[in-house]
Amino acid sequence: MKKGTVLFIIIFCSVHFAFGQLTAPKYSNEFLNIGVGSRALGMFNVQAATVGDVTAGYWNPAGLLKIQSKYELAGMHAEYFAGMAKYDYLGAAVRLDSNSVLAINAIRFGTDEIPNTLNLYDNQGNNTPNYNNISYFSSADYAFLVSFARTNNLLPGLNLGATLKVIHRTVGPFGNAWGFGLDAGAQYVRKNWQFGLMARDVTGTYNAWSFNTALFEKTFAQTGNEIPQNSIEVTLPRLIFGVGRSKRFKQDKFGLLAGVDFDFTFDRKRNVLVKSNFASIDPHVGLELDYKKIVFLRAGAGNTQQIKDFDGKSKTDVQANFGVGIKINRVSIDYALTGVGANANLYSNIFSLKLALK
């Protein structure tokens, strides 16, 4: 049997098994859907076809081939929910030759200094709390992405890439999980048109959870809480198709990039614009206007949802993001104002920095 046939069978069986997990949670590894880079967030994550920097290892690894410099570094910091949760990102890319690029990206989303009150009362029947017994722990999610992209010489303008994901999730000393997954992406450029296809968790991403129940089993049993069991959590595949178009005008002083992405999920109905039991489709649009590729203005909209008010009436809510950026020589500084959730009236200020080196 040919190697290609064997590989196809392995991938098909993995995808079939991932889709067949009826108990798979709908929102598994959601921290990986927040996004990285203020430029992308300002455009409401419209990146499948248009991304072309180190963050492509996250958005679409095929976009790494658009990097013009030998090395590219990027970093981002954001805080959510009044600073309780912190989101950090670091990325680095290196051009190996004219046809291939390698990138490494790391993400951490966590909440620190969480009080552990399991031992607030001693086991001697004393009803007086002992605050000296309070300890603190962190609950954090980590993702390490290794990406490789290469040009396709058979079809000019077509670039291909893949990302291997290693995930580590911790809940203090009480439990942790390790997971592995694979993303695959493609981009095609035709004159001013750009097309992108990103397959996330293409074979399903599996997190193996392990819990140290000796630390909390007694307390959980006394308070009627369910004791978690060691298990495997599956993140189902997701497809993202994107289209973008760029144009220069006013003697090349101004440029406009417009794009739209369609997120396809296959875990039955979601509260998005198009939904069915087979697939749900969440479209989002983004714009970027630049002056001499130095100053940038960005805007995007998406996350269309039907929200019920206290009277039981439903209304359509659309979230909007905005952003600005400046590029001085090889340094890019970007800012984005993003909403935490539709109709939440909560917004986050996100800054990111990018550096290109010869």
TAPESUL-V473717 format. One record per residue. N is the residue number from 1. RES is the residue in one letter. PHI is phi in radians with two decimals (999 if undefined). PSI is psi in whole degrees, 0 to 359 (none if undefined). Layout:
BEGIN
N:RES:PHI:PSI
N:RES:PHI:PSI
END
This chain:
BEGIN
1:M:999:135
2:K:-1.17:151
3:K:-1.07:322
4:G:-1.09:322
5:T:-1.17:319
6:V:-1.09:316
7:L:-1.09:319
8:F:-1.08:317
9:I:-1.10:318
10:I:-1.08:314
11:I:-1.15:318
12:F:-1.10:316
13:C:-1.14:322
14:S:-1.14:316
15:V:-1.15:318
16:H:-1.07:319
17:F:-1.16:319
18:A:-1.11:316
19:F:-1.21:336
20:G:-1.44:358
21:Q:-1.40:89
22:L:-1.14:338
23:T:-1.61:4
24:A:-1.12:132
25:P:-1.15:144
26:K:-1.18:326
27:Y:-2.08:66
28:S:-1.58:139
29:N:0.94:41
30:E:-1.15:341
31:F:-1.11:339
32:L:-1.43:0
33:N:-1.84:5
34:I:-1.24:314
35:G:1.91:158
36:V:-2.29:148
37:G:1.53:124
38:S:-1.17:331
39:R:-1.05:311
40:A:-1.13:317
41:L:-1.17:325
42:G:-1.14:333
43:M:-1.68:16
44:F:1.00:46
45:N:1.13:24
46:V:-1.45:93
47:Q:-2.42:346
48:A:-0.95:321
49:A:-1.75:336
50:T:-1.85:346
51:V:-1.12:143
52:G:-2.70:36
53:D:-2.43:195
54:V:-1.09:332
55:T:-1.21:352
56:A:-1.06:336
57:G:-1.01:334
58:Y:-1.62:312
59:W:-1.40:313
60:N:-2.91:106
61:P:-1.03:338
62:A:-1.10:333
63:G:-1.21:349
64:L:-1.07:334
65:L:-1.27:351
66:K:-1.43:351
67:I:-1.13:130
68:Q:-1.64:338
69:S:-1.66:169
70:K:-1.21:315
71:Y:-2.23:151
72:E:-2.54:131
73:L:-2.13:148
74:A:-2.62:152
75:G:-2.62:153
76:M:-2.64:145
77:H:-2.37:136
78:A:-2.53:153
79:E:-2.25:137
80:Y:-2.12:155
81:F:0.97:58
82:A:1.03:35
83:G:1.48:1
84:M:-1.22:324
85:A:-1.95:136
86:K:-2.06:138
87:Y:-2.18:120
88:D:-2.23:146
89:Y:-2.47:138
90:L:-2.37:139
91:G:-2.54:151
92:A:-2.54:140
93:A:-2.36:148
94:V:-2.38:133
95:R:-1.48:116
96:L:-1.32:319
97:D:-2.78:191
98:S:-1.22:346
99:N:-2.02:357
100:S:-2.58:149
101:V:-2.42:141
102:L:-2.06:139
103:A:-2.46:149
104:I:-2.26:128
105:N:-2.25:145
106:A:-2.32:139
107:I:-2.31:138
108:R:-2.33:127
109:F:-2.23:114
110:G:-2.68:163
111:T:-2.09:126
112:D:-1.89:168
113:E:0.99:45
114:I:-1.50:125
115:P:-1.20:134
116:N:-1.80:107
117:T:-1.83:19
118:L:-1.07:329
119:N:-1.88:23
120:L:-1.07:323
121:Y:-1.90:137
122:D:-1.35:173
123:N:-1.66:21
124:Q:-1.75:9
125:G:1.44:11
126:N:-1.46:122
127:N:-1.48:0
128:T:-1.51:124
129:P:-1.19:143
130:N:-1.94:101
131:Y:-1.24:347
132:N:-1.23:345
133:N:-1.51:358
134:I:-1.35:128
135:S:-2.05:175
136:Y:-2.28:148
137:F:-2.53:171
138:S:-2.05:145
139:S:-2.05:116
140:A:-2.48:150
141:D:-2.05:132
142:Y:-2.13:145
143:A:-2.43:133
144:F:-2.10:121
145:L:-2.01:126
146:V:-2.01:119
147:S:-2.13:149
148:F:-2.44:134
149:A:-2.27:147
150:R:-2.60:145
151:T:-1.26:153
152:N:-1.85:108
153:N:-1.28:344
154:L:-1.30:330
155:L:-2.32:104
156:P:-1.00:136
157:G:1.64:353
158:L:-1.79:125
159:N:-2.08:144
160:L:-2.19:151
161:G:-2.75:162
162:A:-2.53:152
163:T:-2.31:127
164:L:-1.67:127
165:K:-1.94:132
166:V:-2.06:124
167:I:-2.06:136
168:H:-2.31:125
169:R:-2.17:135
170:T:-2.28:144
171:V:-2.17:76
172:G:0.94:218
173:P:-1.48:2
174:F:-1.49:330
175:G:-2.99:159
176:N:-2.71:165
177:A:-2.51:148
178:W:-2.10:139
179:G:-2.47:158
180:F:-2.41:144
181:G:-2.75:173
182:L:-2.42:133
183:D:-1.98:150
184:A:-2.41:141
185:G:-2.51:160
186:A:-2.53:145
187:Q:-2.33:143
188:Y:-2.34:129
189:V:-1.98:128
190:R:-2.32:101
191:K:0.96:241
192:N:-1.58:2
193:W:-1.70:143
194:Q:-2.28:136
195:F:-2.23:143
196:G:-2.51:146
197:L:-2.37:125
198:M:-2.17:125
199:A:-1.93:105
200:R:-1.56:143
201:D:0.88:48
202:V:-1.04:328
203:T:-1.86:13
204:G:1.45:138
205:T:-1.88:128
206:Y:-1.95:122
207:N:-1.86:122
208:A:-1.70:112
209:W:-1.60:140
210:S:-2.35:131
211:F:-2.06:140
212:N:-1.64:77
213:T:-1.18:344
214:A:-1.10:337
215:L:-1.38:335
216:F:-2.38:0
217:E:-1.05:316
218:K:-1.12:314
219:T:-1.15:318
220:F:-1.11:321
221:A:-1.15:322
222:Q:-1.22:329
223:T:-1.73:3
224:G:1.35:19
225:N:-1.51:149
226:E:-1.29:133
227:I:-1.54:119
228:P:-1.18:151
229:Q:-1.99:149
230:N:-1.02:133
231:S:-2.75:174
232:I:-2.00:127
233:E:-1.83:132
234:V:-1.92:129
235:T:-1.72:118
236:L:-1.31:156
237:P:-1.09:155
238:R:-2.49:138
239:L:-1.97:138
240:I:-2.23:120
241:F:-1.96:131
242:G:-2.30:150
243:V:-2.33:136
244:G:-2.46:156
245:R:-2.49:135
246:S:-2.09:152
247:K:-2.67:138
248:R:-1.83:144
249:F:-2.67:176
250:K:0.97:57
251:Q:0.99:39
252:D:1.20:11
253:K:-1.34:325
254:F:-1.99:150
255:G:-2.43:149
256:L:-2.31:130
257:L:-2.10:124
258:A:-2.19:141
259:G:-2.68:164
260:V:-2.51:138
261:D:-2.07:146
262:F:-2.12:116
263:D:-1.63:120
264:F:-1.83:121
265:T:-2.04:151
266:F:-2.21:36
267:D:-1.99:44
268:R:1.20:193
269:K:-1.16:136
270:R:-2.10:164
271:N:-1.46:72
272:V:-2.23:184
273:L:-1.15:315
274:V:-2.09:125
275:K:-2.48:143
276:S:-2.72:171
277:N:-1.21:336
278:F:-1.47:312
279:A:-2.66:151
280:S:-2.08:143
281:I:-2.14:125
282:D:-2.06:100
283:P:-1.47:149
284:H:-2.59:145
285:V:-2.06:154
286:G:-2.59:149
287:L:-2.31:147
288:E:-2.46:121
289:L:-1.93:131
290:D:-2.24:154
291:Y:-2.02:110
292:K:0.96:26
293:K:0.98:31
294:I:-2.00:313
295:V:-1.98:137
296:F:-2.26:139
297:L:-2.09:136
298:R:-2.35:153
299:A:-2.72:153
300:G:-2.79:162
301:A:-2.56:149
302:G:3.10:203
303:N:0.95:49
304:T:-1.27:123
305:Q:-2.40:155
306:Q:-1.71:119
307:I:-2.10:133
308:K:-1.62:138
309:D:-1.60:186
310:F:-1.19:341
311:D:-1.54:2
312:G:1.45:4
313:K:-1.52:143
314:S:-1.75:145
315:K:-2.45:156
316:T:-1.55:129
317:D:-2.11:133
318:V:-2.16:132
319:Q:-1.62:143
320:A:-2.17:141
321:N:-2.12:155
322:F:-2.42:158
323:G:-2.84:159
324:V:-2.38:161
325:G:-2.75:158
326:I:-2.47:139
327:K:-2.15:119
328:I:-2.06:110
329:N:0.97:249
330:R:-1.87:12
331:V:-1.96:129
332:S:-2.09:128
333:I:-2.07:124
334:D:-2.22:150
335:Y:-2.36:143
336:A:-2.40:142
337:L:-1.94:111
338:T:-2.16:152
339:G:-1.57:141
340:V:-1.19:319
341:G:-2.80:160
342:A:-1.07:135
343:N:1.11:17
344:A:-1.58:342
345:N:0.97:30
346:L:-2.11:131
347:Y:-2.26:154
348:S:-2.13:139
349:N:-1.71:121
350:I:-2.17:130
351:F:-2.06:145
352:S:-2.51:156
353:L:-2.29:139
354:K:-2.38:139
355:L:-2.31:127
356:A:-1.85:133
357:L:-2.16:146
358:K:-1.23:none
END
